[in-house]
Amino acid sequence: MICFTLSERRVVALECFDVLGREVATLVDGELNPGEHSIVFDATGLPSGVYFVRFTAGKFYNTTTVLFMNK
């Protein structure tokens, strides 16, 4: 689960990339209202490994590294 808070209405993009830079999932792509948001990332079908989640809201952006491990 990926959680974030917006102080005002913003266009938000939340995307996941593999280590080769290929986009493997778009979790959010659109305008969201202010407040707290929780996005479930269902990684079913993706192999275990390191991924990068990029969050963009207006001029703000952040990239986080995540590790996904299959059972």
mmCIF file as gemmi writes it, N, C-alpha and C atoms, coordinates in Angstrom:
data_model
loop_
_atom_site.group_PDB
_atom_site.id
_atom_site.type_symbol
_atom_site.label_atom_id
_atom_site.label_alt_id
_atom_site.label_comp_id
_atom_site.label_asym_id
_atom_site.label_entity_id
_atom_site.label_seq_id
_atom_site.pdbx_PDB_ins_code
_atom_site.Cartn_x
_atom_site.Cartn_y
_atom_site.Cartn_z
_atom_site.occupancy
_atom_site.B_iso_or_equiv
_atom_site.pdbx_formal_charge
_atom_site.auth_seq_id
_atom_site.auth_asym_id
_atom_site.pdbx_PDB_model_num
ATOM 1 N N . MET Axp A 1 ? 0.846 -1.163 0 1 0 ? 1 A 1
ATOM 2 C CA . MET Axp A 1 ? 0 0 0 1 0 ? 1 A 1
ATOM 3 C C . MET Axp A 1 ? 0.899 1.236 0 1 0 ? 1 A 1
ATOM 4 N N . ILE Axp A 2 ? 0.525 2.201 -0.811 1 0 ? 2 A 1
ATOM 5 C CA . ILE Axp A 2 ? 1.265 3.458 -0.904 1 0 ? 2 A 1
ATOM 6 C C . ILE Axp A 2 ? 0.325 4.571 -0.446 1 0 ? 2 A 1
ATOM 7 N N . CYS Axp A 3 ? 0.757 5.318 0.578 1 0 ? 3 A 1
ATOM 8 C CA . CYS Axp A 3 ? -0.079 6.369 1.158 1 0 ? 3 A 1
ATOM 9 C C . CYS Axp A 3 ? 0.576 7.728 0.964 1 0 ? 3 A 1
ATOM 10 N N . PHE Axp A 4 ? -0.252 8.733 0.711 1 0 ? 4 A 1
ATOM 11 C CA . PHE Axp A 4 ? 0.247 10.099 0.587 1 0 ? 4 A 1
ATOM 12 C C . PHE Axp A 4 ? -0.89 11.066 0.89 1 0 ? 4 A 1
ATOM 13 N N . THR Axp A 5 ? -0.513 12.306 1.212 1 0 ? 5 A 1
ATOM 14 C CA . THR Axp A 5 ? -1.471 13.356 1.534 1 0 ? 5 A 1
ATOM 15 C C . THR Axp A 5 ? -1.254 14.536 0.607 1 0 ? 5 A 1
ATOM 16 N N . LEU Axp A 6 ? -2.349 15.078 0.097 1 0 ? 6 A 1
ATOM 17 C CA . LEU Axp A 6 ? -2.294 16.276 -0.745 1 0 ? 6 A 1
ATOM 18 C C . LEU Axp A 6 ? -2.908 17.448 0.008 1 0 ? 6 A 1
ATOM 19 N N . SER Axp A 7 ? -2.247 18.592 -0.037 1 0 ? 7 A 1
ATOM 20 C CA . SER Axp A 7 ? -2.771 19.782 0.635 1 0 ? 7 A 1
ATOM 21 C C . SER Axp A 7 ? -3.768 20.539 -0.236 1 0 ? 7 A 1
ATOM 22 N N . GLU Axp A 8 ? -3.724 20.284 -1.536 1 0 ? 8 A 1
ATOM 23 C CA . GLU Axp A 8 ? -4.663 20.913 -2.464 1 0 ? 8 A 1
ATOM 24 C C . GLU Axp A 8 ? -4.862 20.005 -3.67 1 0 ? 8 A 1
ATOM 25 N N . ARG Axp A 9 ? -5.885 20.291 -4.452 1 0 ? 9 A 1
ATOM 26 C CA . ARG Axp A 9 ? -6.178 19.489 -5.641 1 0 ? 9 A 1
ATOM 27 C C . ARG Axp A 9 ? -4.983 19.547 -6.589 1 0 ? 9 A 1
ATOM 28 N N . ARG Axp A 10 ? -4.522 18.381 -7.008 1 0 ? 10 A 1
ATOM 29 C CA . ARG Axp A 10 ? -3.344 18.286 -7.874 1 0 ? 10 A 1
ATOM 30 C C . ARG Axp A 10 ? -3.497 17.173 -8.905 1 0 ? 10 A 1
ATOM 31 N N . VAL Axp A 11 ? -2.788 17.34 -10.014 1 0 ? 11 A 1
ATOM 32 C CA . VAL Axp A 11 ? -2.632 16.245 -10.97 1 0 ? 11 A 1
ATOM 33 C C . VAL Axp A 11 ? -1.531 15.355 -10.412 1 0 ? 11 A 1
ATOM 34 N N . VAL Axp A 12 ? -1.843 14.076 -10.251 1 0 ? 12 A 1
ATOM 35 C CA . VAL Axp A 12 ? -0.919 13.129 -9.622 1 0 ? 12 A 1
ATOM 36 C C . VAL Axp A 12 ? -0.622 11.987 -10.585 1 0 ? 12 A 1
ATOM 37 N N . ALA Axp A 13 ? 0.643 11.583 -10.593 1 0 ? 13 A 1
ATOM 38 C CA . ALA Axp A 13 ? 1.058 10.381 -11.321 1 0 ? 13 A 1
ATOM 39 C C . ALA Axp A 13 ? 1.831 9.508 -10.344 1 0 ? 13 A 1
ATOM 40 N N . LEU Axp A 14 ? 1.498 8.241 -10.315 1 0 ? 14 A 1
ATOM 41 C CA . LEU Axp A 14 ? 2.188 7.269 -9.472 1 0 ? 14 A 1
ATOM 42 C C . LEU Axp A 14 ? 2.487 6.077 -10.37 1 0 ? 14 A 1
ATOM 43 N N . GLU Axp A 15 ? 3.78 5.905 -10.679 1 0 ? 15 A 1
ATOM 44 C CA . GLU Axp A 15 ? 4.185 4.897 -11.657 1 0 ? 15 A 1
ATOM 45 C C . GLU Axp A 15 ? 5.271 4.008 -11.07 1 0 ? 15 A 1
ATOM 46 N N . CYS Axp A 16 ? 5.321 2.773 -11.55 1 0 ? 16 A 1
ATOM 47 C CA . CYS Axp A 16 ? 6.318 1.809 -11.093 1 0 ? 16 A 1
ATOM 48 C C . CYS Axp A 16 ? 7.177 1.373 -12.283 1 0 ? 16 A 1
ATOM 49 N N . PHE Axp A 17 ? 8.504 1.344 -12.051 1 0 ? 17 A 1
ATOM 50 C CA . PHE Axp A 17 ? 9.46 0.986 -13.099 1 0 ? 17 A 1
ATOM 51 C C . PHE Axp A 17 ? 10.354 -0.152 -12.614 1 0 ? 17 A 1
ATOM 52 N N . ASP Axp A 18 ? 10.805 -0.989 -13.556 1 0 ? 18 A 1
ATOM 53 C CA . ASP Axp A 18 ? 11.779 -2.021 -13.192 1 0 ? 18 A 1
ATOM 54 C C . ASP Axp A 18 ? 13.176 -1.413 -13.245 1 0 ? 18 A 1
ATOM 55 N N . VAL Axp A 19 ? 14.203 -2.218 -12.938 1 0 ? 19 A 1
ATOM 56 C CA . VAL Axp A 19 ? 15.572 -1.691 -12.878 1 0 ? 19 A 1
ATOM 57 C C . VAL Axp A 19 ? 16.112 -1.283 -14.246 1 0 ? 19 A 1
ATOM 58 N N . LEU Axp A 20 ? 15.454 -1.71 -15.313 1 0 ? 20 A 1
ATOM 59 C CA . LEU Axp A 20 ? 15.865 -1.306 -16.662 1 0 ? 20 A 1
ATOM 60 C C . LEU Axp A 20 ? 15.152 -0.032 -17.115 1 0 ? 20 A 1
ATOM 61 N N . GLY Axp A 21 ? 14.301 0.522 -16.24 1 0 ? 21 A 1
ATOM 62 C CA . GLY Axp A 21 ? 13.601 1.76 -16.567 1 0 ? 21 A 1
ATOM 63 C C . GLY Axp A 21 ? 12.305 1.574 -17.322 1 0 ? 21 A 1
ATOM 64 N N . ARG Axp A 22 ? 11.853 0.335 -17.459 1 0 ? 22 A 1
ATOM 65 C CA . ARG Axp A 22 ? 10.59 0.071 -18.147 1 0 ? 22 A 1
ATOM 66 C C . ARG Axp A 22 ? 9.435 0.258 -17.178 1 0 ? 22 A 1
ATOM 67 N N . GLU Axp A 23 ? 8.422 0.972 -17.609 1 0 ? 23 A 1
ATOM 68 C CA . GLU Axp A 23 ? 7.237 1.156 -16.767 1 0 ? 23 A 1
ATOM 69 C C . GLU Axp A 23 ? 6.471 -0.161 -16.713 1 0 ? 23 A 1
ATOM 70 N N . VAL Axp A 24 ? 6.227 -0.652 -15.492 1 0 ? 24 A 1
ATOM 71 C CA . VAL Axp A 24 ? 5.52 -1.918 -15.329 1 0 ? 24 A 1
ATOM 72 C C . VAL Axp A 24 ? 4.107 -1.72 -14.793 1 0 ? 24 A 1
ATOM 73 N N . ALA Axp A 25 ? 3.808 -0.537 -14.251 1 0 ? 25 A 1
ATOM 74 C CA . ALA Axp A 25 ? 2.465 -0.267 -13.728 1 0 ? 25 A 1
ATOM 75 C C . ALA Axp A 25 ? 2.252 1.23 -13.584 1 0 ? 25 A 1
ATOM 76 N N . THR Axp A 26 ? 1.038 1.665 -13.896 1 0 ? 26 A 1
ATOM 77 C CA . THR Axp A 26 ? 0.597 3.02 -13.599 1 0 ? 26 A 1
ATOM 78 C C . THR Axp A 26 ? -0.495 2.89 -12.554 1 0 ? 26 A 1
ATOM 79 N N . LEU Axp A 27 ? -0.232 3.405 -11.374 1 0 ? 27 A 1
ATOM 80 C CA . LEU Axp A 27 ? -1.15 3.247 -10.254 1 0 ? 27 A 1
ATOM 81 C C . LEU Axp A 27 ? -2.133 4.412 -10.157 1 0 ? 27 A 1
ATOM 82 N N . VAL Axp A 28 ? -1.69 5.603 -10.509 1 0 ? 28 A 1
ATOM 83 C CA . VAL Axp A 28 ? -2.539 6.799 -10.526 1 0 ? 28 A 1
ATOM 84 C C . VAL Axp A 28 ? -2.096 7.661 -11.686 1 0 ? 28 A 1
ATOM 85 N N . ASP Axp A 29 ? -3.05 8.237 -12.388 1 0 ? 29 A 1
ATOM 86 C CA . ASP Axp A 29 ? -2.747 9.185 -13.454 1 0 ? 29 A 1
ATOM 87 C C . ASP Axp A 29 ? -3.956 10.087 -13.62 1 0 ? 29 A 1
ATOM 88 N N . GLY Axp A 30 ? -4.002 11.156 -12.837 1 0 ? 30 A 1
ATOM 89 C CA . GLY Axp A 30 ? -5.143 12.054 -12.925 1 0 ? 30 A 1
ATOM 90 C C . GLY Axp A 30 ? -5.189 13.03 -11.767 1 0 ? 30 A 1
ATOM 91 N N . GLU Axp A 31 ? -6.243 13.818 -11.732 1 0 ? 31 A 1
ATOM 92 C CA . GLU Axp A 31 ? -6.408 14.848 -10.714 1 0 ? 31 A 1
ATOM 93 C C . GLU Axp A 31 ? -7.062 14.265 -9.467 1 0 ? 31 A 1
ATOM 94 N N . LEU Axp A 32 ? -6.48 14.566 -8.304 1 0 ? 32 A 1
ATOM 95 C CA . LEU Axp A 32 ? -7.004 14.08 -7.031 1 0 ? 32 A 1
ATOM 96 C C . LEU Axp A 32 ? -7.324 15.262 -6.116 1 0 ? 32 A 1
ATOM 97 N N . ASN Axp A 33 ? -8.311 15.074 -5.261 1 0 ? 33 A 1
ATOM 98 C CA . ASN Axp A 33 ? -8.711 16.087 -4.289 1 0 ? 33 A 1
ATOM 99 C C . ASN Axp A 33 ? -7.744 16.117 -3.114 1 0 ? 33 A 1
ATOM 100 N N . PRO Axp A 34 ? -7.766 17.216 -2.332 1 0 ? 34 A 1
ATOM 101 C CA . PRO Axp A 34 ? -6.929 17.276 -1.13 1 0 ? 34 A 1
ATOM 102 C C . PRO Axp A 34 ? -7.328 16.189 -0.146 1 0 ? 34 A 1
ATOM 103 N N . GLY Axp A 35 ? -6.362 15.798 0.694 1 0 ? 35 A 1
ATOM 104 C CA . GLY Axp A 35 ? -6.632 14.801 1.723 1 0 ? 35 A 1
ATOM 105 C C . GLY Axp A 35 ? -5.686 13.63 1.642 1 0 ? 35 A 1
ATOM 106 N N . GLU Axp A 36 ? -5.995 12.603 2.429 1 0 ? 36 A 1
ATOM 107 C CA . GLU Axp A 36 ? -5.178 11.4 2.489 1 0 ? 36 A 1
ATOM 108 C C . GLU Axp A 36 ? -5.636 10.402 1.432 1 0 ? 36 A 1
ATOM 109 N N . HIS Axp A 37 ? -4.661 9.765 0.808 1 0 ? 37 A 1
ATOM 110 C CA . HIS Axp A 37 ? -4.945 8.786 -0.246 1 0 ? 37 A 1
ATOM 111 C C . HIS Axp A 37 ? -4.133 7.525 0.03 1 0 ? 37 A 1
ATOM 112 N N . SER Axp A 38 ? -4.736 6.368 -0.23 1 0 ? 38 A 1
ATOM 113 C CA . SER Axp A 38 ? -4.062 5.071 -0.093 1 0 ? 38 A 1
ATOM 114 C C . SER Axp A 38 ? -4.274 4.299 -1.382 1 0 ? 38 A 1
ATOM 115 N N . ILE Axp A 39 ? -3.183 3.896 -1.991 1 0 ? 39 A 1
ATOM 116 C CA . ILE Axp A 39 ? -3.236 3.174 -3.255 1 0 ? 39 A 1
ATOM 117 C C . ILE Axp A 39 ? -2.666 1.776 -3.039 1 0 ? 39 A 1
ATOM 118 N N . VAL Axp A 40 ? -3.41 0.769 -3.42 1 0 ? 40 A 1
ATOM 119 C CA . VAL Axp A 40 ? -2.947 -0.615 -3.305 1 0 ? 40 A 1
ATOM 120 C C . VAL Axp A 40 ? -2.173 -0.974 -4.573 1 0 ? 40 A 1
ATOM 121 N N . PHE Axp A 41 ? -0.959 -1.441 -4.391 1 0 ? 41 A 1
ATOM 122 C CA . PHE Axp A 41 ? -0.132 -1.873 -5.518 1 0 ? 41 A 1
ATOM 123 C C . PHE Axp A 41 ? -0.17 -3.392 -5.575 1 0 ? 41 A 1
ATOM 124 N N . ASP Axp A 42 ? -0.923 -3.927 -6.529 1 0 ? 42 A 1
ATOM 125 C CA . ASP Axp A 42 ? -1.019 -5.372 -6.723 1 0 ? 42 A 1
ATOM 126 C C . ASP Axp A 42 ? 0.078 -5.785 -7.697 1 0 ? 42 A 1
ATOM 127 N N . ALA Axp A 43 ? 1.13 -6.374 -7.167 1 0 ? 43 A 1
ATOM 128 C CA . ALA Axp A 43 ? 2.285 -6.745 -7.985 1 0 ? 43 A 1
ATOM 129 C C . ALA Axp A 43 ? 2.185 -8.168 -8.525 1 0 ? 43 A 1
ATOM 130 N N . THR Axp A 44 ? 0.974 -8.729 -8.523 1 0 ? 44 A 1
ATOM 131 C CA . THR Axp A 44 ? 0.777 -10.066 -9.067 1 0 ? 44 A 1
ATOM 132 C C . THR Axp A 44 ? 1.267 -10.103 -10.511 1 0 ? 44 A 1
ATOM 133 N N . GLY Axp A 45 ? 2.044 -11.088 -10.82 1 0 ? 45 A 1
ATOM 134 C CA . GLY Axp A 45 ? 2.546 -11.242 -12.181 1 0 ? 45 A 1
ATOM 135 C C . GLY Axp A 45 ? 3.927 -10.629 -12.392 1 0 ? 45 A 1
ATOM 136 N N . LEU Axp A 46 ? 4.392 -9.838 -11.435 1 0 ? 46 A 1
ATOM 137 C CA . LEU Axp A 46 ? 5.734 -9.273 -11.556 1 0 ? 46 A 1
ATOM 138 C C . LEU Axp A 46 ? 6.73 -10.195 -10.873 1 0 ? 46 A 1
ATOM 139 N N . PRO Axp A 47 ? 7.902 -10.363 -11.451 1 0 ? 47 A 1
ATOM 140 C CA . PRO Axp A 47 ? 8.912 -11.199 -10.794 1 0 ? 47 A 1
ATOM 141 C C . PRO Axp A 47 ? 9.485 -10.492 -9.565 1 0 ? 47 A 1
ATOM 142 N N . SER Axp A 48 ? 10.041 -11.276 -8.661 1 0 ? 48 A 1
ATOM 143 C CA . SER Axp A 48 ? 10.725 -10.694 -7.506 1 0 ? 48 A 1
ATOM 144 C C . SER Axp A 48 ? 11.841 -9.789 -7.989 1 0 ? 48 A 1
ATOM 145 N N . GLY Axp A 49 ? 12.085 -8.719 -7.254 1 0 ? 49 A 1
ATOM 146 C CA . GLY Axp A 49 ? 13.18 -7.835 -7.627 1 0 ? 49 A 1
ATOM 147 C C . GLY Axp A 49 ? 13 -6.438 -7.085 1 0 ? 49 A 1
ATOM 148 N N . VAL Axp A 50 ? 13.899 -5.569 -7.527 1 0 ? 50 A 1
ATOM 149 C CA . VAL Axp A 50 ? 13.892 -4.172 -7.123 1 0 ? 50 A 1
ATOM 150 C C . VAL Axp A 50 ? 13.091 -3.369 -8.146 1 0 ? 50 A 1
ATOM 151 N N . TYR Axp A 51 ? 12.246 -2.487 -7.627 1 0 ? 51 A 1
ATOM 152 C CA . TYR Axp A 51 ? 11.433 -1.615 -8.472 1 0 ? 51 A 1
ATOM 153 C C . TYR Axp A 51 ? 11.52 -0.188 -7.942 1 0 ? 51 A 1
ATOM 154 N N . PHE Axp A 52 ? 11.198 0.753 -8.79 1 0 ? 52 A 1
ATOM 155 C CA . PHE Axp A 52 ? 11.199 2.164 -8.421 1 0 ? 52 A 1
ATOM 156 C C . PHE Axp A 52 ? 9.794 2.713 -8.586 1 0 ? 52 A 1
ATOM 157 N N . VAL Axp A 53 ? 9.289 3.354 -7.554 1 0 ? 53 A 1
ATOM 158 C CA . VAL Axp A 53 ? 7.967 3.968 -7.601 1 0 ? 53 A 1
ATOM 159 C C . VAL Axp A 53 ? 8.173 5.481 -7.646 1 0 ? 53 A 1
ATOM 160 N N . ARG Axp A 54 ? 7.672 6.106 -8.709 1 0 ? 54 A 1
ATOM 161 C CA . ARG Axp A 54 ? 7.811 7.555 -8.877 1 0 ? 54 A 1
ATOM 162 C C . ARG Axp A 54 ? 6.473 8.229 -8.626 1 0 ? 54 A 1
ATOM 163 N N . PHE Axp A 55 ? 6.485 9.178 -7.705 1 0 ? 55 A 1
ATOM 164 C CA . PHE Axp A 55 ? 5.302 9.959 -7.335 1 0 ? 55 A 1
ATOM 165 C C . PHE Axp A 55 ? 5.508 11.384 -7.829 1 0 ? 55 A 1
ATOM 166 N N . THR Axp A 56 ? 4.543 11.894 -8.595 1 0 ? 56 A 1
ATOM 167 C CA . THR Axp A 56 ? 4.594 13.266 -9.085 1 0 ? 56 A 1
ATOM 168 C C . THR Axp A 56 ? 3.269 13.933 -8.765 1 0 ? 56 A 1
ATOM 169 N N . ALA Axp A 57 ? 3.344 15.133 -8.151 1 0 ? 57 A 1
ATOM 170 C CA . ALA Axp A 57 ? 2.154 15.929 -7.846 1 0 ? 57 A 1
ATOM 171 C C . ALA Axp A 57 ? 2.499 17.386 -8.108 1 0 ? 57 A 1
ATOM 172 N N . GLY Axp A 58 ? 1.988 17.908 -9.211 1 0 ? 58 A 1
ATOM 173 C CA . GLY Axp A 58 ? 2.365 19.268 -9.594 1 0 ? 58 A 1
ATOM 174 C C . GLY Axp A 58 ? 3.851 19.304 -9.911 1 0 ? 58 A 1
ATOM 175 N N . LYS Axp A 59 ? 4.587 20.214 -9.275 1 0 ? 59 A 1
ATOM 176 C CA . LYS Axp A 59 ? 6.037 20.328 -9.501 1 0 ? 59 A 1
ATOM 177 C C . LYS Axp A 59 ? 6.851 19.437 -8.561 1 0 ? 59 A 1
ATOM 178 N N . PHE Axp A 60 ? 6.182 18.805 -7.595 1 0 ? 60 A 1
ATOM 179 C CA . PHE Axp A 60 ? 6.867 17.929 -6.642 1 0 ? 60 A 1
ATOM 180 C C . PHE Axp A 60 ? 6.992 16.528 -7.23 1 0 ? 60 A 1
ATOM 181 N N . TYR Axp A 61 ? 8.159 15.909 -7.013 1 0 ? 61 A 1
ATOM 182 C CA . TYR Axp A 61 ? 8.303 14.501 -7.39 1 0 ? 61 A 1
ATOM 183 C C . TYR Axp A 61 ? 9.231 13.8 -6.405 1 0 ? 61 A 1
ATOM 184 N N . ASN Axp A 62 ? 9.037 12.51 -6.29 1 0 ? 62 A 1
ATOM 185 C CA . ASN Axp A 62 ? 9.856 11.687 -5.405 1 0 ? 62 A 1
ATOM 186 C C . ASN Axp A 62 ? 9.902 10.276 -5.983 1 0 ? 62 A 1
ATOM 187 N N . THR Axp A 63 ? 11.066 9.661 -5.895 1 0 ? 63 A 1
ATOM 188 C CA . THR Axp A 63 ? 11.213 8.272 -6.337 1 0 ? 63 A 1
ATOM 189 C C . THR Axp A 63 ? 11.687 7.432 -5.159 1 0 ? 63 A 1
ATOM 190 N N . THR Axp A 64 ? 11.011 6.311 -4.958 1 0 ? 64 A 1
ATOM 191 C CA . THR Axp A 64 ? 11.311 5.412 -3.855 1 0 ? 64 A 1
ATOM 192 C C . THR Axp A 64 ? 11.655 4.037 -4.403 1 0 ? 64 A 1
ATOM 193 N N . THR Axp A 65 ? 12.63 3.386 -3.811 1 0 ? 65 A 1
ATOM 194 C CA . THR Axp A 65 ? 13.009 2.033 -4.195 1 0 ? 65 A 1
ATOM 195 C C . THR Axp A 65 ? 12.21 1.052 -3.35 1 0 ? 65 A 1
ATOM 196 N N . VAL Axp A 66 ? 11.646 0.039 -4.006 1 0 ? 66 A 1
ATOM 197 C CA . VAL Axp A 66 ? 10.902 -0.997 -3.288 1 0 ? 66 A 1
ATOM 198 C C . VAL Axp A 66 ? 11.434 -2.367 -3.715 1 0 ? 66 A 1
ATOM 199 N N . LEU Axp A 67 ? 11.337 -3.315 -2.806 1 0 ? 67 A 1
ATOM 200 C CA . LEU Axp A 67 ? 11.735 -4.685 -3.081 1 0 ? 67 A 1
ATOM 201 C C . LEU Axp A 67 ? 10.494 -5.558 -3.03 1 0 ? 67 A 1
ATOM 202 N N . PHE Axp A 68 ? 10.241 -6.282 -4.116 1 0 ? 68 A 1
ATOM 203 C CA . PHE Axp A 68 ? 9.093 -7.177 -4.163 1 0 ? 68 A 1
ATOM 204 C C . PHE Axp A 68 ? 9.618 -8.604 -4.189 1 0 ? 68 A 1
ATOM 205 N N . MET Axp A 69 ? 9.06 -9.437 -3.299 1 0 ? 69 A 1
ATOM 206 C CA . MET Axp A 69 ? 9.477 -10.836 -3.234 1 0 ? 69 A 1
ATOM 207 C C . MET Axp A 69 ? 8.254 -11.745 -3.362 1 0 ? 69 A 1
ATOM 208 N N . ASN Axp A 70 ? 8.276 -12.614 -4.363 1 0 ? 70 A 1
ATOM 209 C CA . ASN Axp A 70 ? 7.216 -13.621 -4.523 1 0 ? 70 A 1
ATOM 210 C C . ASN Axp A 70 ? 7.365 -14.688 -3.471 1 0 ? 70 A 1
ATOM 211 N N . LYS Axp A 71 ? 6.233 -15.329 -3.172 1 0 ? 71 A 1
ATOM 212 C CA . LYS Axp A 71 ? 6.267 -16.451 -2.217 1 0 ? 71 A 1
ATOM 213 C C . LYS Axp A 71 ? 6.707 -17.702 -2.912 1 0 ? 71 A 1
